[in-house]
Amino acid sequence: MKRNAALFTIVIASLFLLYAQDNPPTEMTGWICSSACVTQTPGHAACDANCAANDKGGSVVFVSEDGKITKISNPDMAKEKMGQQVRMKCRMAKDKESMEIIEFLASIR
């Protein structure tokens, strides 16, 4: 019985380690913005910083330097940086449509 429990523990720990390797944190630079303040042009999005700083509503998103919009899964962490260009460490979701912010490394503007 103890042997089975130890084996089960090892298998579960291995699964956690495999998941962590499969989804490593990355550094990204871009703008924290309200979805209501994102302007779209063909193939590129930009954040209107004045609009975002005045909190026009909408969900909190990240607009990367190459103009891609990604939802932020922990928006409370990002609200104080609204309208700012930042460099941060984040982890992308498996579907690549949302991200979790781990920490802010710098505010650029």
N, C-alpha and C positions, 0 to 999 in steps of 0.2 A: 504494500500500500504506500509506504514512504517513497519507494522507488518511482511509482506512478505519479505521485505528487511532485517529486523533484523533476521528472521528465516534463510534466505539464507546465511547471514554472519556467523551465528552460525554453520550451516552445513559445510560450507567451512573450517572454523577454526577447526572444529572437524576432518575433513578429513586430514588436515595438521598434527594435533597432532597424529592421528592414524598412519600416514606414518612415522613420526619421531620415534614412539615407535617400529614400525615394523623393522626398520633398524638402530639400535643403533651403535655408534662408538665402535670399539674394539682396543685394543693394540696388536701389533704384533712385533716380532723380526725376522730379517732376513737381506738379502743383497739387495741393489739396484744394478741392473745389466743391461747391454745391452743384448738383446735377442741373439745377435751374440756371446756373451761370456758365454753362459750357456752350461755347459757340462752335458750330460744325462747318467745316469747309470740306470739299471732296477729299476723302482720305486722311483728314487731319482734324483734330479737335484742339481747342485752346480754352483756357480758363480766363474769364473776365475777373481779375483780382478785386476790383472795386465792388463789383456785385457780390462776390463771395464773402468779402470782409463785412458787408452789411447784412448778411444772413437772409437771403431771399427765399429760404425754404428749400425743399428738395433733399435728396439723399446725399451723403458725403461720398465723393468719388476721388480717384487719383487720376490725373491726366499726365501721362508720361511725356518725356521730351520728344518722342516720335509721334505724339498725338493720339495715343490709344487710351481709352477710358476703361478704368477698372473699378468695380464696386469695392468698398472697404467694409470688411465684416465686423470690425470693432470701431465704429465711428466715434464713440466717446473719446477715444485716444487722439483722434485727429481734429476735433472741433476747434481746439485752441490754435491750430495752424492753418485755419481756413483762409484761403486766398494767398498763401505763401508758397514759394518754391522751396522744396525741401529735398534732402538726401536722407534716405531711411533704409532700414533693414526690414524686410518683410518676407512672408511666406505665401506663395500663390496656392490657391485651392486647386484640387485635381482638375476641375473643369476649366481653369484658367480665366474664369469670369469674375472672380473675387479674390481679395487678398486680405491677410491679417497683418497688421503693422506690429512688429516686434519692438522696434525702438527708432527714434529719430536721431540721426547722426549729426545733422546740421541744418540750419535755416539759411538759405542762400539769399533770399530777399525778404 
